[in-house]
Amino acid sequence: MRMRFSQLLISFAITLAFLVGLEIVTATILPALGWNEYRLTFNVLIILFLAIRMDSPIVPWLILGLQMLHSIFSIEGWALGTLAGLIVMMSANYLKEVLHLTTAFMTMLTVQLFQIVWFMTVTIVICLKISDFDKFGMILWSFIPGSILLSLISPVLFWLLGLIWRVPSESGPRGVEI
């Protein structure tokens, strides 16, 4: 299925608005309720959705745009997130033919595995920046509880993103070509 450029812009604008809403909830409301230790990084799920379900050379630019918006709400720099996002996107592209997200369990498992790749990339870069790999396990562990919760809600989020991006069902074509 091919997507027109106007449809791409509308879908991307809705996705950005959706991300802003999720970022506001995770950056303000959850800490106000006492959840201070862990952060839910919905940008990772959105990028993973785009990497798996979209077939286009424009996806890296979409990832950059999402990461720049995410960096407004996070101390994580847009460059670090974009690097991790591109690594996840390339990995997902290599595995696209074997990724069948037809069940909620497979979606959750796939999302968790790719989040681990994402967070390992981020942790390695952070350890390189601070020149201390002794903190590798501690930094990586700080991402895990939030990633488990994100994996549990990923089937619902992927369904919503499928509606926004008008992606055919998993039994249809392998992705949307732009």
Backbone as CSV, one residue per row, in Angstrom:
resi,resn,N_x,N_y,N_z,CA_x,CA_y,CA_z,C_x,C_y,C_z
1,MET,0.835,-1.168,0.000,0.000,0.000,0.000,0.887,1.241,0.000
2,ARG,0.560,2.182,-0.856,1.309,3.433,-0.929,0.584,4.524,-0.176
3,MET,1.341,5.394,0.462,0.785,6.499,1.225,1.116,7.795,0.505
4,ARG,0.113,8.647,0.352,0.341,9.951,-0.258,1.068,10.859,0.735
5,PHE,1.771,11.861,0.210,2.545,12.768,1.054,1.643,13.535,2.021
6,SER,0.468,13.965,1.560,-0.451,14.690,2.445,-0.911,13.789,3.595
7,GLN,-1.151,12.521,3.310,-1.537,11.582,4.356,-0.378,11.374,5.336
8,LEU,0.850,11.348,4.820,2.031,11.226,5.676,2.119,12.407,6.638
9,LEU,1.931,13.609,6.131,2.009,14.793,6.977,0.924,14.793,8.051
10,ILE,-0.284,14.416,7.673,-1.387,14.373,8.638,-1.121,13.312,9.703
11,SER,-0.702,12.124,9.281,-0.408,11.048,10.233,0.733,11.438,11.161
12,PHE,1.764,12.077,10.619,2.901,12.490,11.445,2.488,13.572,12.436
13,ALA,1.659,14.519,12.009,1.189,15.579,12.911,0.348,14.981,14.045
14,ILE,-0.518,14.034,13.718,-1.329,13.381,14.760,-0.428,12.600,15.707
15,THR,0.581,11.923,15.165,1.524,11.173,15.999,2.293,12.097,16.918
16,LEU,2.724,13.250,16.410,3.431,14.229,17.251,2.527,14.747,18.374
17,ALA,1.260,15.022,18.049,0.318,15.481,19.071,0.089,14.378,20.112
18,PHE,-0.018,13.149,19.659,-0.184,12.001,20.548,1.035,11.864,21.459
19,LEU,2.235,12.023,20.894,3.460,11.951,21.684,3.515,13.072,22.713
20,VAL,3.130,14.275,22.338,3.120,15.391,23.285,2.180,15.083,24.447
21,GLY,1.006,14.557,24.149,0.071,14.186,25.212,0.656,13.145,26.150
22,LEU,1.272,12.119,25.584,1.896,11.078,26.405,3.075,11.627,27.204
23,GLU,3.861,12.510,26.595,5.005,13.111,27.293,4.547,13.995,28.455
24,ILE,3.465,14.712,28.268,2.942,15.552,29.350,2.506,14.685,30.518
25,VAL,1.829,13.571,30.214,1.393,12.660,31.275,2.598,12.083,32.014
26,THR,3.609,11.621,31.260,4.751,10.966,31.908,5.700,11.955,32.578
27,ALA,5.737,13.187,32.109,6.668,14.164,32.685,6.054,14.967,33.828
28,THR,4.725,15.042,33.900,4.114,15.870,34.935,3.167,15.099,35.847
29,ILE,2.240,14.375,35.271,1.205,13.741,36.082,1.750,12.553,36.872
30,LEU,2.510,11.675,36.233,3.053,10.517,36.950,3.974,10.926,38.104
31,PRO,4.903,11.879,37.920,5.699,12.313,39.076,4.847,12.949,40.182
32,ALA,3.780,13.640,39.805,2.899,14.231,40.813,2.180,13.158,41.627
33,LEU,1.983,11.988,41.023,1.349,10.870,41.721,2.355,10.035,42.509
34,GLY,3.631,10.396,42.447,4.651,9.706,43.227,5.526,8.743,42.443
35,TRP,5.331,8.639,41.142,6.162,7.758,40.325,7.353,8.581,39.838
36,ASN,8.429,8.598,40.619,9.592,9.420,40.304,10.772,8.635,39.763
37,GLU,10.859,7.369,40.093,12.065,6.604,39.779,12.189,6.231,38.306
38,TYR,11.096,5.911,37.671,11.164,5.371,36.313,10.359,6.246,35.367
39,ARG,10.784,6.238,34.126,10.137,7.022,33.081,9.602,6.107,32.007
40,LEU,8.428,6.403,31.507,7.875,5.662,30.383,8.265,6.404,29.114
41,THR,9.015,5.750,28.256,9.505,6.395,27.032,8.662,5.927,25.841
42,PHE,7.546,6.606,25.654,6.635,6.246,24.579,7.240,6.496,23.208
43,ASN,8.216,7.394,23.130,8.856,7.649,21.842,9.505,6.387,21.286
44,VAL,10.013,5.534,22.173,10.634,4.279,21.733,9.594,3.397,21.054
45,LEU,8.393,3.319,21.626,7.338,2.490,21.026,6.888,3.041,19.680
46,ILE,6.774,4.352,19.592,6.349,4.954,18.324,7.402,4.709,17.250
47,ILE,8.656,4.876,17.599,9.735,4.644,16.633,9.784,3.177,16.227
48,LEU,9.586,2.288,17.177,9.573,0.863,16.859,8.415,0.529,15.924
49,PHE,7.261,1.118,16.150,6.128,0.915,15.247,6.478,1.364,13.830
50,LEU,7.042,2.565,13.712,7.404,3.076,12.389,8.458,2.192,11.726
51,ALA,9.414,1.705,12.503,10.482,0.873,11.946,9.940,-0.454,11.427
52,ILE,8.970,-1.013,12.113,8.444,-2.314,11.714,7.406,-2.188,10.604
53,ARG,6.533,-1.201,10.687,5.389,-1.157,9.776,5.520,-0.227,8.576
54,MET,6.589,0.563,8.500,6.738,1.491,7.382,7.933,1.086,6.527
55,ASP,7.734,1.105,5.216,8.812,0.830,4.271,9.093,2.101,3.483
56,SER,10.051,2.875,3.966,10.339,4.133,3.299,11.693,4.671,3.716
57,PRO,12.350,5.357,2.798,13.602,6.022,3.169,13.366,7.271,4.025
58,ILE,12.116,7.660,4.211,11.815,8.848,5.014,11.712,8.516,6.507
59,VAL,11.678,7.242,6.881,11.534,6.843,8.281,12.648,7.429,9.165
60,PRO,13.917,7.440,8.755,14.928,8.080,9.620,14.628,9.548,9.913
61,TRP,14.047,10.258,8.956,13.693,11.659,9.180,12.522,11.761,10.153
62,LEU,11.592,10.816,10.070,10.484,10.777,11.027,11.022,10.509,12.434
63,ILE,11.982,9.604,12.535,12.605,9.302,13.821,13.291,10.549,14.384
64,LEU,14.019,11.261,13.542,14.678,12.491,13.980,13.655,13.501,14.496
65,GLY,12.565,13.680,13.768,11.522,14.613,14.205,10.897,14.213,15.530
66,LEU,10.614,12.931,15.693,10.056,12.450,16.956,11.037,12.653,18.105
67,GLN,12.317,12.372,17.856,13.322,12.518,18.908,13.538,13.984,19.283
68,MET,13.467,14.866,18.315,13.631,16.289,18.634,12.475,16.776,19.494
69,LEU,11.255,16.305,19.199,10.115,16.668,20.033,10.251,16.035,21.422
70,HIS,10.680,14.793,21.471,10.865,14.103,22.753,11.925,14.804,23.612
71,SER,12.946,15.359,22.987,14.030,15.990,23.754,13.563,17.237,24.501
72,ILE,12.427,17.787,24.127,11.869,18.922,24.868,11.457,18.473,26.270
73,PHE,11.026,17.230,26.383,10.503,16.711,27.640,11.509,15.859,28.405
74,SER,12.694,15.674,27.887,13.637,14.737,28.479,15.040,15.331,28.499
75,ILE,15.841,14.866,29.453,17.233,15.292,29.459,18.043,14.490,28.451
76,GLU,17.454,13.381,27.970,18.125,12.589,26.935,18.195,13.448,25.675
77,GLY,19.350,13.568,25.120,19.518,14.391,23.935,18.897,13.765,22.701
78,TRP,18.526,14.596,21.775,17.907,14.088,20.558,18.892,13.248,19.759
79,ALA,20.181,13.576,19.832,21.173,12.836,19.057,21.323,11.404,19.567
80,LEU,21.366,11.233,20.871,21.501,9.902,21.457,20.278,9.044,21.137
81,GLY,19.096,9.611,21.274,17.871,8.882,20.954,17.757,8.572,19.475
82,THR,18.198,9.490,18.634,18.152,9.245,17.195,19.116,8.130,16.813
83,LEU,20.307,8.118,17.400,21.255,7.034,17.145,20.653,5.692,17.538
84,ALA,20.106,5.614,18.745,19.493,4.364,19.199,18.303,4.000,18.315
85,GLY,17.509,4.991,17.932,16.361,4.746,17.057,16.761,4.209,15.703
86,LEU,17.837,4.741,15.138,18.298,4.246,13.841,18.856,2.830,13.943
87,ILE,19.536,2.523,15.035,20.029,1.155,15.226,18.855,0.184,15.349
88,VAL,17.848,0.566,16.116,16.655,-0.276,16.241,15.946,-0.399,14.901
89,MET,15.832,0.708,14.159,15.173,0.670,12.856,15.903,-0.264,11.887
90,MET,17.230,-0.182,11.860,17.985,-1.064,10.954,17.838,-2.512,11.375
91,SER,17.850,-2.777,12.665,17.648,-4.149,13.147,16.260,-4.653,12.768
92,ALA,15.253,-3.808,12.944,13.884,-4.193,12.596,13.751,-4.424,11.096
93,ASN,14.445,-3.624,10.295,14.381,-3.830,8.841,14.972,-5.173,8.432
94,TYR,16.067,-5.579,9.094,16.661,-6.882,8.789,15.742,-8.020,9.199
95,LEU,14.979,-7.809,10.258,14.124,-8.871,10.789,12.658,-8.725,10.388
96,LYS,12.356,-7.774,9.513,10.971,-7.459,9.171,10.189,-8.666,8.654
97,GLU,10.819,-9.516,7.899,10.112,-10.664,7.323,9.750,-11.718,8.361
98,VAL,10.467,-11.755,9.481,10.151,-12.746,10.506,9.371,-12.151,11.672
99,LEU,9.168,-10.840,11.683,8.396,-10.208,12.747,6.912,-10.280,12.389
100,HIS,6.204,-11.120,13.071,4.761,-11.243,12.853,4.070,-10.876,14.153
101,LEU,3.563,-9.676,14.204,2.950,-9.164,15.421,1.448,-9.452,15.412
102,THR,1.094,-10.708,15.190,-0.312,-11.084,15.083,-0.963,-11.324,16.432
103,THR,-0.188,-11.585,17.456,-0.751,-11.779,18.790,-0.188,-10.733,19.735
104,ALA,-0.938,-10.490,20.795,-0.485,-9.502,21.784,0.816,-9.957,22.431
105,PHE,0.946,-11.265,22.694,2.160,-11.769,23.327,3.380,-11.542,22.440
106,MET,3.259,-11.819,21.147,4.396,-11.616,20.230,4.749,-10.137,20.121
107,THR,3.732,-9.279,20.139,3.995,-7.840,20.115,4.764,-7.420,21.361
108,MET,4.316,-7.896,22.526,4.989,-7.535,23.772,6.419,-8.060,23.813
109,LEU,6.627,-9.290,23.363,7.967,-9.874,23.359,8.895,-9.116,22.413
110,THR,8.411,-8.830,21.215,9.209,-8.103,20.227,9.556,-6.709,20.738
111,VAL,8.581,-6.029,21.303,8.812,-4.680,21.825,9.836,-4.718,22.948
112,GLN,9.738,-5.697,23.837,10.692,-5.781,24.949,12.111,-6.022,24.428
113,LEU,12.255,-6.913,23.456,13.589,-7.195,22.915,14.206,-5.961,22.247
114,PHE,13.408,-5.254,21.464,13.935,-4.060,20.811,14.197,-2.933,21.803
115,GLN,13.410,-2.856,22.881,13.695,-1.861,23.912,15.016,-2.168,24.608
116,ILE,15.309,-3.432,24.808,16.588,-3.797,25.420,17.738,-3.371,24.513
117,VAL,17.584,-3.581,23.203,18.608,-3.119,22.259,18.751,-1.599,22.352
118,TRP,17.624,-0.897,22.379,17.623,0.567,22.482,18.356,1.016,23.738
119,PHE,17.971,0.452,24.886,18.530,0.898,26.156,19.981,0.473,26.337
120,MET,20.369,-0.644,25.747,21.788,-1.025,25.794,22.623,-0.027,24.998
121,THR,22.109,0.396,23.841,22.813,1.400,23.038,22.960,2.694,23.826
122,VAL,21.870,3.149,24.428,21.904,4.388,25.209,22.861,4.246,26.386
123,THR,22.813,3.097,27.077,23.677,2.890,28.239,25.145,2.857,27.851
124,ILE,25.463,2.214,26.741,26.861,2.178,26.284,27.365,3.588,25.993
125,VAL,26.550,4.389,25.309,26.975,5.753,24.994,27.124,6.587,26.269
126,ILE,26.194,6.428,27.207,26.306,7.163,28.473,27.585,6.765,29.206
127,CYS,27.864,5.454,29.256,29.091,4.988,29.936,30.340,5.499,29.232
128,LEU,30.296,5.589,27.911,31.434,6.161,27.183,31.606,7.640,27.531
129,LYS,30.490,8.354,27.654,30.564,9.779,27.977,31.123,10.015,29.372
130,ILE,30.718,9.187,30.342,31.186,9.405,31.707,32.461,8.617,32.011
131,SER,32.930,7.842,31.038,34.158,7.046,31.161,34.131,6.120,32.374
132,ASP,32.976,5.496,32.594,32.846,4.605,33.748,31.859,3.488,33.422
133,PHE,32.409,2.331,33.018,31.552,1.195,32.704,31.159,0.405,33.951
134,ASP,31.611,0.827,35.121,31.193,0.175,36.363,29.711,0.421,36.637
135,LYS,29.169,1.488,36.101,27.762,1.843,36.315,26.847,1.274,35.231
136,PHE,27.380,0.460,34.318,26.606,-0.065,33.189,25.335,-0.776,33.659
137,GLY,25.477,-1.708,34.583,24.328,-2.475,35.060,23.290,-1.603,35.747
138,MET,23.755,-0.649,36.545,22.841,0.239,37.263,22.054,1.124,36.290
139,ILE,22.741,1.658,35.295,22.073,2.520,34.320,21.086,1.701,33.493
140,LEU,21.511,0.525,33.025,20.627,-0.319,32.225,19.414,-0.735,33.047
141,TRP,19.628,-1.104,34.306,18.515,-1.545,35.140,17.487,-0.429,35.348
142,SER,17.927,0.821,35.343,16.988,1.921,35.558,15.950,2.020,34.435
143,PHE,16.262,1.458,33.272,15.319,1.488,32.152,14.340,0.313,32.161
144,ILE,14.696,-0.797,32.797,13.952,-2.049,32.656,12.523,-1.999,33.201
145,PRO,12.248,-1.521,34.424,10.860,-1.539,34.908,9.888,-0.783,34.001
146,GLY,10.290,0.375,33.529,9.440,1.128,32.609,9.249,0.403,31.293
147,SER,10.292,-0.278,30.822,10.183,-0.986,29.543,9.226,-2.177,29.643
148,ILE,9.167,-2.805,30.805,8.221,-3.917,30.989,6.794,-3.400,30.918
149,LEU,6.527,-2.277,31.578,5.187,-1.691,31.513,4.844,-1.268,30.087
150,LEU,5.796,-0.669,29.378,5.558,-0.280,27.988,5.285,-1.500,27.108
151,SER,5.984,-2.599,27.358,5.748,-3.813,26.594,4.337,-4.325,26.821
152,LEU,3.855,-4.209,28.039,2.505,-4.689,28.342,1.422,-3.873,27.640
153,ILE,1.662,-2.571,27.466,0.652,-1.740,26.800,0.914,-1.574,25.307
154,SER,1.989,-2.169,24.797,2.348,-1.990,23.386,1.285,-2.496,22.401
155,PRO,0.567,-3.601,22.653,-0.453,-3.992,21.664,-1.522,-2.923,21.450
156,VAL,-1.928,-2.261,22.533,-2.934,-1.205,22.412,-2.355,0.001,21.675
157,LEU,-1.142,0.380,22.032,-0.508,1.524,21.380,-0.267,1.246,19.895
158,PHE,0.175,0.041,19.550,0.387,-0.306,18.147,-0.931,-0.297,17.382
159,TRP,-2.002,-0.715,18.020,-3.315,-0.683,17.375,-3.709,0.761,17.083
160,LEU,-3.526,1.664,18.077,-3.847,3.079,17.869,-2.987,3.697,16.766
161,LEU,-1.699,3.393,16.779,-0.813,3.921,15.740,-1.183,3.347,14.367
162,GLY,-1.635,2.110,14.333,-2.098,1.527,13.075,-3.285,2.289,12.507
163,LEU,-4.169,2.767,13.390,-5.302,3.581,12.939,-4.831,4.944,12.451
164,ILE,-3.887,5.547,13.172,-3.380,6.870,12.781,-2.669,6.800,11.434
165,TRP,-1.843,5.775,11.244,-1.044,5.659,10.030,-1.751,4.874,8.934
166,ARG,-2.958,4.383,9.227,-3.760,3.613,8.264,-2.974,2.434,7.703
167,VAL,-2.344,1.726,8.618,-1.543,0.560,8.254,-2.473,-0.633,8.141
168,PRO,-2.322,-1.431,7.077,-3.168,-2.617,6.953,-2.866,-3.626,8.055
169,SER,-3.772,-4.576,8.220,-3.577,-5.595,9.252,-2.305,-6.395,8.980
170,GLU,-1.863,-7.125,9.986,-0.618,-7.886,9.886,-0.684,-8.926,8.767
171,SER,-1.885,-9.400,8.453,-1.991,-10.403,7.392,-1.885,-9.775,5.999
172,GLY,-1.942,-8.453,5.942,-1.824,-7.762,4.659,-0.379,-7.559,4.258
173,PRO,-0.099,-6.500,3.480,1.271,-6.217,3.065,2.179,-5.974,4.263
174,ARG,3.485,-6.137,4.083,4.455,-6.063,5.178,4.657,-4.651,5.702
175,GLY,4.068,-3.660,5.123,4.244,-2.317,5.618,3.660,-1.319,4.657
176,VAL,3.778,-0.073,4.997,3.271,0.990,4.151,4.442,1.624,3.442
177,GLU,4.340,1.731,2.151,5.399,2.362,1.361,5.003,3.803,1.137
178,ILE,5.962,4.690,1.324,5.677,6.116,1.152,6.335,6.593,-0.123
